[in-house]
Amino acid sequence: MALKAVHVTDVPSIDQVSGTPSRALRAVTMSSAGAGVEFSRCSSFNAAKFLVVGHRGHGMNLLQSPDRRMTAFKENTILSFNSAAKLPLDFIEFDVQVTKDDCPIIFHDNFILSNDNGTVFERRVTELTLNEFMCYGPQREPEKQGKSLMRKTKDGKILNWDVESDDSHCTLQEAFQKVDPSLGFNIELKFDDYIVYPQEDLVRSLQSILKVVSDYGHSRPVIFSTFQPDAALLVRKLQSVYPVFFLTNGGLEMYCDARRNSLEEAARLCLEGGLQGIVSEVKAIFKNPEAISKIKESKLALLTYGKLNNVPEAVYMQHLMGIEGVIVDLVHEITDAVSDMIKPSSLSSTAEAGVADKELKPQFSEREISFLLKLIPKLIQL
């Protein structure tokens, strides 16, 4: 089903909407040494260093995985975010949807599942009120019993959402209020891939989110990202303070909307809509490394996501290729690896630092890098 095109030129900016603070569009300059990113008046994005972003906080939950790291903390919760904040991460990424009563909440899946006396009930998240949504899973009041929480995997299995360290759901406002303010937020604007959204529905959801960011964002670094092309264009029109990135799998999956089906189309959308960058599935980059130079020539920033970003060598290769940052699940391992391989050594002796660098960093000549860039696309196809 094709996504409905939205005429963004007909949409009022957020400061024209009744009840929305005009400071949402106030020209500001923000910098965060912790996040290594500078945002200027025109929402430009300049990464001062290679960025590591925690996926859904401390990492996504993969319930069927035998790897306990994938179920250490409940994803997209305050507990997960603050656990991630203890690490040398620059940003955390999380998914925001808007409830039936216009409250931005943090949850990844389009549907939420619960078991009641042996029957599994499934509800669309955006059709719930805030109170209904918060009734699922652990409750903040010890005397309250929440509804059981289950999850459907990509292959259709329904599993209990069991993790080692659980926590209740949260709203976007609570994330701003309860998470270390030095930690940047990569807010993914979550929409269903297979729904045609009327223009007014997109605008209403985005304005609800922008109001919370305006009221509680303060000096925290914020990036918006989304797979929904029209939402990306709209949020760029509705505000000019925060950078907007277009998410794409670069053609690894195909959609009716051609704007989602290649890195070239993603770059075209960004340039036509005034977006600041692309977040691509890393496999698409490795399959088509030539796209990096074209994206860079277009003055667009480039981040990546995907399972390969949990492999230190793949992350280091991206650093060499000029990619600005990676979204990762194994936050401990990758932050350690980046610290060892990319950041300057803290050793006092220059000679000792040189020895340490040789021991820690993979050593590639320009010829070897050229060979790897040609080899990687072939390996990815195996």
C-alpha positions as CSV (number, residue, x, y, z in Angstrom):
1,M,0.0,0.0,0.0
2,A,1.5,3.3,-1.1
3,L,2.0,6.1,1.5
4,K,-0.1,9.1,0.8
5,A,1.8,12.1,-0.4
6,V,1.5,15.2,1.8
7,H,1.7,18.7,0.5
8,V,3.9,20.2,3.1
9,T,3.7,23.7,1.7
10,D,0.1,23.8,2.9
11,V,0.9,22.9,6.5
12,P,1.3,25.7,9.0
13,S,4.5,25.8,11.1
14,I,4.2,25.0,14.7
15,D,4.3,28.6,15.9
16,Q,1.1,29.3,13.9
17,V,-0.9,26.7,15.8
18,S,-3.1,27.8,18.7
19,G,-1.8,26.7,22.1
20,T,1.7,25.9,20.9
21,P,4.5,27.9,22.5
22,S,6.3,30.1,19.9
23,R,9.7,29.2,21.4
24,A,9.4,25.9,19.6
25,L,10.8,27.8,16.6
26,R,13.0,30.1,18.5
27,A,16.4,30.3,16.9
28,V,18.9,28.8,19.3
29,T,22.5,27.6,19.3
30,M,23.2,24.6,21.4
31,S,26.4,22.6,22.0
32,S,27.1,19.7,24.1
33,A,30.7,18.5,24.8
34,G,29.3,15.3,26.1
35,A,27.4,14.5,22.9
36,G,30.1,15.9,20.6
37,V,27.5,17.6,18.4
38,E,26.8,21.2,17.6
39,F,23.3,22.4,16.4
40,S,23.2,25.9,14.8
41,R,20.4,28.2,13.9
42,C,19.6,26.4,10.6
43,S,19.6,22.9,12.4
44,S,22.9,21.9,10.8
45,F,24.4,18.8,12.2
46,N,28.2,18.7,13.0
47,A,29.6,15.7,14.7
48,A,32.8,16.7,16.5
49,K,33.7,13.0,16.9
50,F,32.5,9.5,15.9
51,L,29.1,9.0,17.7
52,V,27.9,5.9,19.4
53,V,24.1,5.7,20.0
54,G,22.4,3.2,22.3
55,H,19.5,1.5,20.4
56,R,16.3,1.9,22.5
57,G,18.5,2.8,25.4
58,H,20.8,0.1,26.6
59,G,19.9,-2.1,23.5
60,M,16.9,-3.7,22.0
61,N,15.2,-6.8,23.5
62,L,15.5,-9.9,21.3
63,L,13.4,-12.3,23.4
64,Q,14.2,-15.5,21.4
65,S,18.0,-14.9,21.6
66,P,20.1,-17.1,23.9
67,D,22.4,-14.1,24.4
68,R,21.4,-12.7,27.8
69,R,22.7,-9.2,26.8
70,M,19.7,-8.9,24.6
71,T,17.3,-9.2,27.6
72,A,19.3,-7.4,30.2
73,F,17.1,-4.3,30.5
74,K,13.6,-3.6,29.2
75,E,14.0,-1.6,26.1
76,N,12.6,1.9,25.8
77,T,12.3,2.5,29.5
78,I,13.8,5.0,32.0
79,L,15.8,2.2,33.5
80,S,17.3,1.3,30.2
81,F,18.0,4.9,29.3
82,N,19.7,5.7,32.6
83,S,21.7,2.5,32.5
84,A,22.9,3.6,29.0
85,A,23.7,7.0,30.4
86,K,26.4,5.5,32.7
87,L,28.4,4.5,29.6
88,P,30.3,6.9,27.2
89,L,27.4,7.1,24.8
90,D,26.6,10.3,22.9
91,F,22.9,9.6,22.3
92,I,20.2,7.1,22.9
93,E,17.7,6.2,20.2
94,F,14.0,5.5,21.1
95,D,10.7,5.2,19.4
96,V,7.8,7.7,20.0
97,Q,4.2,7.1,19.2
98,V,1.2,9.3,20.1
99,T,-1.8,7.8,22.1
100,K,-5.4,8.3,21.3
101,D,-5.5,11.2,23.7
102,D,-2.5,12.9,22.2
103,C,0.2,11.9,24.6
104,P,3.7,11.0,23.2
105,I,4.8,7.7,24.6
106,I,7.9,5.6,24.1
107,F,7.2,2.1,22.6
108,H,8.6,0.4,19.5
109,D,5.9,-2.1,18.3
110,N,2.8,-1.0,16.5
111,F,0.7,-3.5,18.6
112,I,0.8,-4.4,22.2
113,L,-0.1,-7.9,23.4
114,S,-1.4,-9.4,26.6
115,N,-2.5,-12.8,27.8
116,D,-5.8,-12.9,29.7
117,N,-6.8,-16.4,31.0
118,G,-5.1,-18.1,28.0
119,T,-6.3,-15.8,25.3
120,V,-3.9,-13.3,23.7
121,F,-5.3,-9.9,23.1
122,E,-3.7,-7.5,20.6
123,R,-4.3,-3.7,20.6
124,R,-2.9,-1.0,18.3
125,V,-0.8,1.3,20.5
126,T,-2.1,4.5,18.9
127,E,-5.7,3.4,19.6
128,L,-5.1,3.3,23.4
129,T,-5.4,6.2,25.8
130,L,-2.4,7.0,28.0
131,N,-4.0,5.3,31.0
132,E,-4.7,2.2,29.0
133,F,-1.2,2.0,27.6
134,M,0.3,2.4,31.1
135,C,-1.7,-0.5,32.4
136,Y,0.5,-3.0,30.5
137,G,3.6,-4.5,32.2
138,P,5.1,-3.5,35.6
139,Q,3.3,-0.8,37.5
140,R,4.9,2.0,39.5
141,E,2.6,1.5,42.4
142,P,3.6,-1.8,44.1
143,E,0.0,-2.6,45.1
144,K,-1.1,-2.5,41.4
145,Q,-1.0,-5.5,39.1
146,G,-0.4,-4.6,35.4
147,K,-1.6,-6.6,32.4
148,S,0.8,-9.3,31.3
149,L,3.1,-8.1,28.4
150,M,3.9,-10.3,25.4
151,R,5.6,-9.7,22.1
152,K,5.2,-11.0,18.6
153,T,8.5,-11.9,16.8
154,K,9.0,-11.3,13.1
155,D,8.3,-15.0,12.4
156,G,5.0,-14.8,14.2
157,K,5.9,-16.4,17.5
158,I,4.3,-14.8,20.6
159,L,6.6,-14.8,23.6
160,N,6.4,-13.5,27.2
161,W,8.3,-10.2,27.4
162,D,10.7,-11.5,30.1
163,V,13.9,-9.5,30.9
164,E,16.4,-9.5,33.8
165,S,15.7,-5.9,34.8
166,D,12.2,-4.8,34.1
167,D,10.6,-1.4,34.3
168,S,7.3,0.3,33.5
169,H,6.4,2.1,30.3
170,C,7.1,5.8,30.1
171,T,6.1,9.0,28.3
172,L,8.4,11.3,26.2
173,Q,8.0,14.0,28.9
174,E,9.2,11.6,31.6
175,A,12.3,10.7,29.5
176,F,13.2,14.4,29.3
177,Q,12.6,14.8,33.1
178,K,14.3,11.7,34.4
179,V,17.2,10.9,32.1
180,D,20.7,12.5,32.5
181,P,20.4,15.8,30.6
182,S,23.8,15.5,29.0
183,L,22.7,12.4,27.0
184,G,21.4,13.3,23.6
185,F,18.0,12.0,22.3
186,N,17.6,10.5,18.9
187,I,13.8,10.5,18.7
188,E,12.4,8.1,16.1
189,L,9.0,9.3,15.0
190,K,7.2,5.9,14.7
191,F,4.5,5.2,12.2
192,D,3.1,2.0,10.7
193,D,4.7,1.1,7.4
194,Y,1.4,-0.1,5.9
195,I,-1.0,2.7,6.8
196,V,-1.8,5.6,4.6
197,Y,-1.9,8.6,7.0
198,P,-4.1,11.6,6.3
199,Q,-2.1,14.8,6.4
200,E,-4.0,16.0,9.4
201,D,-3.2,12.9,11.4
202,L,0.5,13.3,10.8
203,V,0.5,17.0,11.7
204,R,-1.5,16.3,14.9
205,S,0.9,13.6,16.1
206,L,4.0,15.6,15.2
207,Q,2.7,18.7,17.0
208,S,2.0,16.7,20.1
209,I,5.6,15.5,20.1
210,L,7.1,18.9,19.3
211,K,5.2,20.5,22.1
212,V,6.8,18.1,24.6
213,V,10.3,18.7,23.1
214,S,9.7,22.5,23.2
215,D,8.6,22.4,26.9
216,Y,11.1,20.0,28.3
217,G,14.0,19.8,25.8
218,H,16.0,22.7,27.2
219,S,19.6,22.4,26.1
220,R,19.6,18.6,25.5
221,P,20.9,17.6,22.1
222,V,17.9,16.2,20.0
223,I,17.8,14.6,16.6
224,F,14.5,13.5,14.9
225,S,14.5,10.5,12.6
226,T,11.8,8.5,10.8
227,F,11.2,6.0,8.1
228,Q,8.0,7.8,7.1
229,P,9.0,10.2,4.2
230,D,6.1,12.6,4.7
231,A,6.6,12.8,8.4
232,A,10.3,13.6,7.8
233,L,9.3,16.5,5.5
234,L,6.6,17.7,7.9
235,V,8.7,17.8,11.0
236,R,11.4,19.7,9.1
237,K,8.7,22.3,8.2
238,L,7.1,22.4,11.6
239,Q,10.4,23.3,13.4
240,S,13.8,24.6,12.5
241,V,15.7,24.0,15.7
242,Y,16.6,20.3,15.6
243,P,18.1,18.2,12.8
244,V,15.9,15.7,10.9
245,F,17.3,12.5,9.6
246,F,15.6,10.1,7.1
247,L,15.7,6.5,8.1
248,T,16.1,3.9,5.3
249,N,17.1,0.3,4.8
250,G,18.7,1.3,1.5
251,G,16.7,-1.1,-0.6
252,L,17.2,-4.3,1.5
253,E,13.4,-4.4,1.6
254,M,11.1,-2.8,-1.0
255,Y,8.1,-0.6,-0.4
256,C,5.4,0.9,-2.7
257,D,6.8,4.3,-1.9
258,A,9.9,4.6,-4.0
259,R,11.4,7.2,-1.6
260,R,12.2,4.3,0.8
261,N,13.9,2.0,-1.6
262,S,17.4,3.2,-2.1
263,L,20.1,5.4,-0.7
264,E,19.9,7.6,-3.8
265,E,16.2,8.2,-3.1
266,A,16.9,8.9,0.5
267,A,19.5,11.5,-0.4
268,R,17.1,13.1,-2.9
269,L,14.4,13.3,-0.3
270,C,16.8,15.0,2.2
271,L,18.0,17.5,-0.3
272,E,14.5,18.4,-1.6
273,G,13.1,18.7,1.9
274,G,16.1,20.4,3.6
275,L,16.8,17.5,6.0
276,Q,20.2,17.2,7.6
277,G,21.1,13.5,7.1
278,I,20.4,9.8,6.6
279,V,20.3,6.9,9.0
280,S,20.9,3.8,6.9
281,E,20.9,0.0,7.5
282,V,24.6,-0.7,7.6
283,K,24.4,-3.6,5.2
284,A,23.1,-1.2,2.5
285,I,26.2,1.0,3.1
286,F,28.6,-2.0,2.9
287,K,26.8,-3.2,-0.3
288,N,27.1,0.2,-1.9
289,P,30.1,2.0,-0.3
290,E,30.3,4.4,-3.3
291,A,27.1,6.0,-2.0
292,I,29.1,7.4,1.0
293,S,31.1,9.9,-1.1
294,K,27.9,11.0,-2.9
295,I,26.1,11.6,0.4
296,K,29.1,13.5,1.7
297,E,29.3,15.6,-1.4
298,S,25.6,16.5,-0.8
299,K,26.6,17.9,2.6
300,L,24.4,15.3,4.4
301,A,25.4,13.5,7.6
302,L,25.3,9.7,7.7
303,L,24.6,7.4,10.6
304,T,23.9,3.6,10.4
305,Y,21.9,1.0,12.3
306,G,21.7,-2.8,12.2
307,K,23.1,-6.0,13.7
308,L,26.6,-5.6,12.1
309,N,27.0,-2.5,14.3
310,N,27.5,-4.9,17.2
311,V,30.8,-6.1,15.6
312,P,33.7,-3.8,16.6
313,E,35.6,-4.4,13.3
314,A,32.5,-3.3,11.3
315,V,32.2,-0.2,13.4
316,Y,35.9,0.7,12.9
317,M,35.6,0.2,9.2
318,Q,32.7,2.7,9.1
319,H,34.8,5.2,11.0
320,L,37.5,4.8,8.3
321,M,34.9,5.2,5.6
322,G,33.8,8.6,7.0
323,I,30.4,7.6,8.6
324,E,29.6,9.9,11.5
325,G,28.2,7.4,13.9
326,V,26.5,4.1,14.7
327,I,23.4,2.9,16.5
328,V,24.2,-0.2,18.5
329,D,22.7,-2.8,20.9
330,L,25.8,-4.1,22.6
331,V,26.5,-0.8,24.2
332,H,29.2,-1.9,26.6
333,E,31.3,-3.7,23.9
334,I,31.0,-1.1,21.3
335,T,31.7,1.9,23.5
336,D,34.8,0.0,24.8
337,A,35.9,-0.8,21.3
338,V,35.4,2.7,20.0
339,S,37.4,4.1,23.0
340,D,40.2,1.7,22.2
341,M,40.3,2.0,18.5
342,I,39.2,5.5,17.7
343,K,39.6,7.9,20.6
344,P,43.0,9.4,21.4
345,S,45.0,7.4,23.9
346,S,45.1,8.7,27.5
347,L,48.7,7.5,28.0
348,S,51.0,10.3,29.1
349,S,54.0,9.2,27.1
350,T,53.9,9.9,23.4
351,A,56.0,6.8,22.7
352,E,53.9,4.6,24.8
353,A,50.8,6.0,23.2
354,G,52.2,5.1,19.8
355,V,52.8,1.6,20.9
356,A,49.4,1.3,22.4
357,D,47.8,2.6,19.2
358,K,49.5,0.0,17.1
359,E,48.4,-2.8,19.5
360,L,44.8,-1.6,19.7
361,K,44.0,-0.2,16.3
362,P,43.7,-2.3,13.1
363,Q,46.4,-1.2,10.7
364,F,45.3,-0.7,7.1
365,S,47.2,0.9,4.2
366,E,45.2,2.9,1.7
367,R,45.6,-0.1,-0.7
368,E,44.2,-2.5,1.9
369,I,41.3,-0.1,2.6
370,S,40.5,0.1,-1.1
371,F,40.5,-3.7,-1.3
372,L,38.2,-4.0,1.8
373,L,35.8,-1.6,0.3
374,K,35.6,-3.8,-2.8
375,L,35.4,-7.0,-0.8
376,I,32.8,-6.1,1.7
377,P,29.9,-5.8,-0.7
378,K,30.7,-9.3,-2.0
379,L,30.8,-10.7,1.6
380,I,27.5,-9.1,2.5
381,Q,25.8,-10.9,-0.4
382,L,27.0,-14.4,0.8
